[in-house]
């Protein structure tokens, strides 16, 4: 996808900032998703600690009740 954008008549040098901006967006999204996952895990672990019940089950990702 990025290759197509940079293969126009302006040359790859002219497309560098566009490609870099798109790449940074992907990186920022991945970091944000990772941070959200860690926050969610922290909430669950804290709730399990507060419950103080040994019967807390770990469920596979995406498995609903």
N, C-alpha and C positions, 0 to 999 in steps of 0.2 A: 504494500500500500504506500509506504513512504517512498519507495523506489520510483513509482509512477509520478508522484508529485515533483520529484527532482530531476526527471528526465526531459524537461521541457527545454525550449531554446535559450533560456536564461543561464543554463548550466547549473551544476551541482553547488557551486559556491554561493549563488544567489539564494538557493533553497536551504542553506545550512541553518539559519536562524529559525526557519519554520519547522524543520525536522527536529531541531534541538528543543523547541517549545513543546512539540508533540511528545517527544520522548520524556521530558520532565513531567508532563501531565500524567503519563502512564506510571512513572515512578512515584509521584505524589499520591496517586490513587492507591497504589499497592501499599504504600506506607500507611495511609489512612485506614485501609481495610485491616491491616495487621494490628494497628493500634486499637481498632474497634473490637477485634477478636480478643485481644488481651484484656480489654476492659470488661467484656462480657464474661470471660473466664474468671476474672477477679470477682465479679458480682456473684457468680454461681458458687465459687469456693467460699466466699464470705458467708453466703446464705447457708451453705452446708455446715460451716463452723458454728454459726449461730444456732442452727437446729440441733447440733450436738447429737446427731442420730447416725449410727453406723449403717443404716439401711439406705444411704444415698446411692443411687445407681448412676453410672456413667453411661450415657447414650451416644451412639454413633452420630456424627454430624448429619444434620438434615432429617433425623428421625423424630417424628412428632408424637405427641401423646395420643 
